[in-house]
């Protein structure tokens, strides 16, 4: 079949954008390879100026606009990485840019996009509303609309990632790619399969937003709701991207938020790299679908690093709890002076580090003259928690691990 984007167009995009995007690192991840049982290398698109792969497609699309039309500007709809990529490169090229965002967009993202040179217009309560408003604004003003994923030039720009990966690791067996609307995996699949037909390309979606699987007829509904991978929380895939994925992508897997959080924690602790939820999805697939990737040479696309600091803080704390380095204890106590001091002394003697204490007198089931302590303790490992619990019980306290 004839695809809407060719290898020649992707190679042309690579030449066009080469001097203005980063050829990002693609190192082997030794410890992550040991954890997953695969031979893993990480394509770190987090090293782009705007910390996302989106720059590649955005710049390639902007370069396609004729000089005579650039003064009319460009319009895009996005609350995240696409907005920043378009804003950054449009400013560099001297093109006026307007980004339409949902009214619910966090203030930090609005400010960042404005800092990169865009006029920001807030419209609607969701992305679909903003998209419709952006298309209408483009039609009225004559500005060029720059879509986030369902566009040949965008897809070609994203496909340059695969060229770089195979230049460094021509021996790859599989490339693992997050899927939102599908522009990234579409470009990668075209380039990778043209360069190396035997290579597998596997997509990854959040189980809450399996939009590509729905488009392919392999899922019936999109549960929706909150997800830590908001960058791939797309309710409807593109028409072009669906066609390409159907033709070239070997499989699409879904992953839980728990696995995505675990992957974010591993990147931070092991690789010393901050990764957003969508960017961690490819590693989450290796964690949840280990048998699919074991003993294979895997290139993981780490697509972005734009994560809210509050989200990152929560991920870190949950990661520590998951790995057994934070334990939360519930301790029944007599509501008397000095009891809290004695409990903290016991924990301190066993080298536990208290990071949070909640003292409650009003919980159902707690006797009138008693109270409940909830204590979060940083520990070495789970066996250390057992030592602390045993010491508290030996001191006469009733203790439960939350």
C-alpha positions as CSV (number, residue, x, y, z in Angstrom):
1,X,0.0,0.0,0.0
2,X,1.0,3.6,-0.5
3,X,1.6,5.4,2.8
4,X,1.1,9.2,3.3
5,X,4.7,9.7,4.3
6,X,7.9,8.2,2.7
7,X,11.4,7.4,3.9
8,X,12.7,10.1,1.5
9,X,10.4,12.7,3.2
10,X,11.7,11.7,6.7
11,X,15.3,11.9,5.5
12,X,14.5,15.3,4.0
13,X,13.1,16.4,7.4
14,X,16.3,15.2,9.0
15,X,18.3,17.5,6.7
16,X,16.0,20.4,7.2
17,X,15.9,20.4,11.1
18,X,19.4,19.0,11.8
19,X,21.0,22.3,12.9
20,X,18.1,23.4,15.1
21,X,17.1,20.4,17.1
22,X,19.3,18.2,19.3
23,X,20.5,14.8,18.1
24,X,19.7,13.4,21.4
25,X,21.7,10.8,23.3
26,X,21.0,7.1,22.9
27,X,22.9,5.3,25.6
28,X,22.7,1.7,26.8
29,X,20.9,1.5,30.1
30,X,22.9,-1.2,31.9
31,X,21.0,-1.4,35.2
32,X,17.6,-1.2,33.5
33,X,18.7,-3.9,31.2
34,X,19.4,-6.1,34.2
35,X,16.0,-5.3,35.8
36,X,14.0,-6.0,32.7
37,X,15.9,-8.9,31.2
38,X,16.2,-7.0,27.8
39,X,19.2,-5.2,26.3
40,X,17.8,-1.6,26.6
41,X,19.0,1.6,25.1
42,X,17.2,5.0,25.8
43,X,16.5,7.6,23.2
44,X,16.5,10.6,25.5
45,X,14.3,13.2,23.8
46,X,14.2,14.9,27.2
47,X,17.4,16.6,26.1
48,X,15.6,18.8,23.5
49,X,15.4,22.5,24.4
50,X,11.7,22.2,25.2
51,X,12.3,18.7,26.8
52,X,10.2,16.9,24.2
53,X,10.4,15.2,20.8
54,X,7.5,17.5,19.6
55,X,10.1,20.0,18.4
56,X,11.0,17.8,15.5
57,X,7.6,17.7,13.8
58,X,6.8,21.2,14.7
59,X,9.9,22.6,13.1
60,X,9.5,20.5,10.0
61,X,5.9,21.7,9.6
62,X,6.9,25.4,10.1
63,X,9.6,25.1,7.5
64,X,7.0,24.0,4.9
65,X,5.1,27.3,5.2
66,X,5.9,29.6,2.2
67,X,7.7,32.8,3.0
68,X,4.8,34.9,1.8
69,X,2.5,33.3,4.3
70,X,4.6,33.4,7.4
71,X,3.6,36.9,8.3
72,X,0.1,35.7,8.8
73,X,1.3,33.5,11.6
74,X,0.5,30.1,12.8
75,X,-2.1,28.6,15.2
76,X,-1.9,25.4,17.2
77,X,-4.1,23.8,19.9
78,X,-2.2,22.2,22.7
79,X,-1.9,22.3,26.5
80,X,1.6,20.7,26.6
81,X,4.6,19.8,24.6
82,X,3.3,20.6,21.1
83,X,2.5,24.1,22.2
84,X,6.1,24.6,23.4
85,X,7.7,23.1,20.3
86,X,5.6,25.3,18.0
87,X,6.1,28.4,20.1
88,X,9.9,28.0,20.4
89,X,10.6,27.4,16.7
90,X,8.0,29.9,15.4
91,X,9.7,32.6,17.4
92,X,13.1,31.6,16.0
93,X,11.8,31.8,12.5
94,X,10.1,35.1,13.1
95,X,6.6,33.7,12.7
96,X,3.8,35.1,14.9
97,X,2.2,32.2,16.9
98,X,-1.0,31.8,18.8
99,X,-1.6,28.7,21.0
100,X,-5.2,27.8,22.0
101,X,-5.4,26.0,25.3
102,X,-8.2,24.7,27.4
103,X,-9.3,27.0,30.2
104,X,-8.3,24.3,32.7
105,X,-4.6,24.4,31.6
106,X,-2.2,24.7,34.6
107,X,-0.9,28.2,35.0
108,X,2.7,27.0,34.8
109,X,2.1,25.7,31.2
110,X,0.5,28.9,30.1
111,X,3.4,30.9,31.5
112,X,6.0,28.7,29.9
113,X,4.3,28.9,26.5
114,X,4.1,32.7,26.7
115,X,7.8,32.8,27.7
116,X,8.6,31.0,24.5
117,X,7.0,33.7,22.5
118,X,3.4,32.7,21.9
119,X,0.1,34.5,22.4
120,X,-2.1,32.2,24.5
121,X,-5.8,32.1,24.0
122,X,-7.9,30.0,26.5
123,X,-11.0,28.4,25.1
124,X,-13.2,25.6,26.3
125,X,-13.0,23.0,29.0
126,X,-11.2,20.3,27.1
127,X,-8.8,19.8,24.2
128,X,-11.6,19.1,21.7
129,X,-13.0,22.6,22.5
130,X,-9.6,24.2,22.1
131,X,-8.9,22.4,18.8
132,X,-12.2,23.6,17.3
133,X,-11.5,27.1,18.4
134,X,-8.0,27.0,16.9
135,X,-9.2,25.7,13.6
136,X,-11.8,28.5,13.6
137,X,-9.2,31.1,14.5
138,X,-6.9,29.9,11.7
139,X,-9.7,30.1,9.2
140,X,-10.7,33.6,10.1
141,X,-7.1,35.0,10.3
142,X,-5.5,33.2,7.5
143,X,-2.8,31.8,9.9
144,X,-1.5,28.3,9.2
145,X,-2.9,25.7,11.5
146,X,-0.2,23.4,12.9
147,X,-1.8,20.1,14.0
148,X,-0.2,18.0,16.8
149,X,0.0,14.7,15.1
150,X,-2.2,14.0,12.1
151,X,-0.1,15.7,9.4
152,X,2.5,14.4,7.0
153,X,5.2,17.0,7.8
154,X,4.7,16.4,11.5
155,X,4.9,12.7,11.1
156,X,8.1,13.0,8.9
157,X,9.7,15.2,11.6
158,X,9.0,12.7,14.3
159,X,10.4,9.9,12.2
160,X,13.9,11.4,12.3
161,X,14.2,9.8,15.7
162,X,14.3,6.3,14.2
163,X,17.0,7.3,11.7
164,X,19.2,8.5,14.6
165,X,18.5,5.3,16.6
166,X,19.4,3.0,13.8
167,X,22.5,5.0,13.0
168,X,23.8,4.3,16.5
169,X,22.3,0.8,17.0
170,X,21.6,-0.9,13.7
171,X,21.3,-4.2,15.6
172,X,18.1,-3.2,17.4
173,X,15.4,-5.9,17.4
174,X,12.5,-3.6,18.5
175,X,11.7,0.0,19.1
176,X,9.2,0.8,21.8
177,X,7.2,4.0,21.4
178,X,4.5,5.8,23.5
179,X,1.3,6.5,21.5
180,X,-1.1,9.4,22.0
181,X,-2.5,10.6,18.7
182,X,0.1,8.4,16.9
183,X,2.3,10.9,15.1
184,X,5.5,9.8,16.8
185,X,5.0,6.0,16.2
186,X,3.9,6.6,12.7
187,X,7.1,8.4,11.7
188,X,9.3,6.0,13.6
189,X,7.5,3.0,12.0
190,X,7.9,4.3,8.5
191,X,11.6,5.1,8.9
192,X,12.5,2.0,10.9
193,X,10.7,-0.5,8.6
194,X,12.2,1.1,5.5
195,X,15.7,1.0,6.9
196,X,15.4,-2.4,8.6
197,X,12.3,-4.4,7.5
198,X,12.9,-7.1,10.2
199,X,12.7,-4.6,13.1
200,X,9.6,-4.7,15.3
201,X,7.8,-1.5,16.3
202,X,5.6,-1.7,19.4
203,X,3.4,1.1,20.7
204,X,2.4,1.7,24.3
205,X,-0.8,3.4,25.6
206,X,-2.1,4.1,29.0
207,X,-4.9,1.6,29.8
208,X,-7.2,4.6,30.5
209,X,-6.7,6.0,27.0
210,X,-6.4,3.1,24.4
211,X,-7.5,5.4,21.6
212,X,-5.3,3.7,18.9
213,X,-6.6,0.3,19.9
214,X,-10.2,1.6,19.6
215,X,-9.4,3.0,16.2
216,X,-7.9,-0.4,15.1
217,X,-11.0,-2.2,16.4
218,X,-9.1,-4.0,19.2
219,X,-10.8,-2.1,22.0
220,X,-14.3,-0.8,22.3
221,X,-14.2,2.0,24.9
222,X,-11.9,4.6,26.4
223,X,-12.3,4.5,30.2
224,X,-10.8,8.0,30.5
225,X,-10.3,9.7,33.8
226,X,-7.1,10.8,35.5
227,X,-3.7,9.4,34.5
228,X,-0.1,10.3,35.3
229,X,0.6,10.0,31.5
230,X,-1.5,13.0,30.4
231,X,0.7,13.5,27.4
232,X,-0.7,10.4,25.8
233,X,-4.2,10.8,27.2
234,X,-5.8,11.3,23.8
235,X,-9.4,10.3,23.2
236,X,-9.2,10.0,19.4
237,X,-6.2,9.0,17.2
238,X,-5.5,10.6,13.9
239,X,-6.8,9.3,10.5
240,X,-3.3,9.3,8.9
241,X,-1.7,7.8,12.0
242,X,-4.3,5.1,12.2
243,X,-3.6,4.1,8.6
244,X,0.1,3.9,9.2
245,X,-0.1,2.1,12.6
246,X,-2.4,-0.5,11.0
247,X,0.0,-1.1,8.2
248,X,3.4,-1.1,10.0
249,X,3.2,-1.4,13.8
250,X,3.6,-4.9,15.1
251,X,1.7,-4.5,18.4
252,X,0.1,-1.9,20.7
253,X,0.3,-2.7,24.4
254,X,-1.4,-0.9,27.3
255,X,0.1,-0.2,30.7
256,X,-1.2,0.8,34.1
257,X,-0.5,4.0,35.9
258,X,1.3,2.0,38.6
259,X,3.8,0.7,36.0
260,X,4.3,4.2,34.6
261,X,5.0,5.6,38.0
262,X,7.5,2.8,38.7
263,X,9.2,3.6,35.4
264,X,9.4,7.3,36.3
265,X,11.0,6.4,39.6
266,X,13.6,4.1,37.9
267,X,14.6,6.8,35.5
268,X,15.1,9.3,38.3
269,X,17.0,7.0,40.6
270,X,19.0,4.9,38.1
271,X,19.5,7.1,35.1
272,X,19.3,10.5,37.0
273,X,16.8,11.7,34.3
274,X,13.5,13.4,35.0
275,X,10.8,11.8,32.7
276,X,7.1,12.7,32.4
277,X,4.5,10.0,32.5
278,X,4.0,9.7,28.8
279,X,7.8,9.5,28.3
280,X,8.0,6.6,30.8
281,X,5.4,4.5,29.1
282,X,7.9,2.6,26.9
283,X,9.8,1.4,30.0
284,X,6.5,0.6,31.7
285,X,5.7,-1.8,28.9
286,X,9.0,-3.7,29.6
287,X,8.0,-3.9,33.3
288,X,4.5,-5.1,32.7
289,X,5.0,-7.2,29.6
290,X,8.4,-8.6,30.4
291,X,8.1,-11.8,28.3
292,X,7.5,-9.8,25.1
293,X,10.9,-8.1,25.4
294,X,13.1,-10.5,27.3
295,X,16.5,-11.0,25.6
296,X,15.7,-8.6,22.8
297,X,17.7,-5.5,21.9
298,X,15.2,-2.7,22.7
299,X,15.3,0.9,21.8
300,X,13.0,2.9,24.1
301,X,11.8,6.3,23.1
302,X,11.8,8.5,26.2
303,X,9.6,11.2,24.7
304,X,9.5,14.0,27.2
305,X,10.4,15.5,30.6
306,X,7.7,18.1,31.2
307,X,6.2,16.9,34.5
308,X,4.6,19.1,37.1
309,X,6.8,19.3,40.3
310,X,3.9,18.3,42.5
311,X,3.2,15.2,40.4
312,X,6.9,14.4,40.5
313,X,7.1,14.7,44.2
314,X,4.1,12.4,44.6
315,X,5.7,9.9,42.2
316,X,8.9,9.9,44.2
317,X,7.2,9.3,47.5
318,X,5.0,6.5,46.1
319,X,8.1,5.0,44.4
320,X,9.9,4.9,47.8
321,X,6.9,3.2,49.4
322,X,6.6,0.7,46.6
323,X,10.3,-0.2,46.9
324,X,10.0,-0.7,50.7
325,X,12.0,2.4,51.7
326,X,9.1,4.3,53.2
327,X,6.7,2.6,55.6
328,X,3.5,4.1,57.1
329,X,2.7,2.9,60.6
330,X,-0.6,3.2,62.5
331,X,0.0,3.3,66.2
332,X,-2.7,3.3,68.9
333,X,-1.6,5.5,71.9
334,X,-2.9,6.8,75.1
335,X,-3.6,10.6,74.6
336,X,-1.2,11.7,77.3
337,X,1.9,14.0,77.4
338,X,5.2,12.4,76.5
339,X,3.8,9.5,74.5
340,X,4.8,10.9,71.1
341,X,8.3,11.6,72.3
342,X,8.7,8.0,73.5
343,X,7.5,6.6,70.2
344,X,9.9,8.8,68.2
345,X,12.7,7.8,70.5
346,X,12.1,4.1,69.8
347,X,12.0,4.7,66.0
348,X,15.2,6.8,66.2
349,X,17.0,4.2,68.2
350,X,16.3,1.7,65.4
351,X,17.7,4.3,62.8
352,X,14.3,5.1,61.2
353,X,13.9,8.6,59.8
354,X,10.5,10.1,60.5
355,X,9.3,12.2,57.6
356,X,5.6,12.8,58.6
357,X,3.4,12.4,61.6
358,X,-0.4,12.7,61.8
359,X,-2.1,12.7,65.3
360,X,-5.8,11.9,65.2
361,X,-8.3,11.9,68.2
362,X,-11.5,11.8,66.1
363,X,-11.3,8.6,64.2
364,X,-14.1,6.1,64.5
365,X,-13.2,3.1,66.7
366,X,-10.6,5.0,68.7
367,X,-11.4,5.1,72.4
368,X,-12.3,8.5,73.9
369,X,-9.0,8.9,75.8
370,X,-6.8,7.4,73.1
371,X,-5.5,8.6,69.8
372,X,-4.1,7.2,66.5
373,X,-0.7,8.1,65.2
374,X,0.1,7.7,61.5
375,X,3.8,7.9,61.1
376,X,5.7,7.8,57.8
377,X,9.2,6.5,58.3
378,X,12.1,6.3,55.8
379,X,13.9,3.0,56.1
380,X,16.6,0.9,54.5
381,X,14.4,-1.9,53.3
382,X,11.4,-4.1,54.3
383,X,13.4,-6.0,56.9
384,X,14.3,-2.7,58.6
385,X,10.6,-2.0,58.9
386,X,10.1,-5.3,60.6
387,X,12.8,-4.4,63.2
388,X,11.1,-1.0,63.9
389,X,7.6,-2.6,64.3
390,X,9.0,-5.2,66.6
391,X,10.7,-2.6,68.7
392,X,7.5,-0.6,69.0
393,X,5.5,-3.6,70.0
394,X,8.1,-4.6,72.6
395,X,7.7,-1.1,74.0
396,X,4.0,-1.9,74.5
397,X,2.4,-0.2,71.5
398,X,-0.2,-1.7,69.1
399,X,1.2,-1.2,65.6
400,X,-0.2,-1.8,62.1
401,X,1.6,-1.3,58.8
402,X,-0.6,0.8,56.6
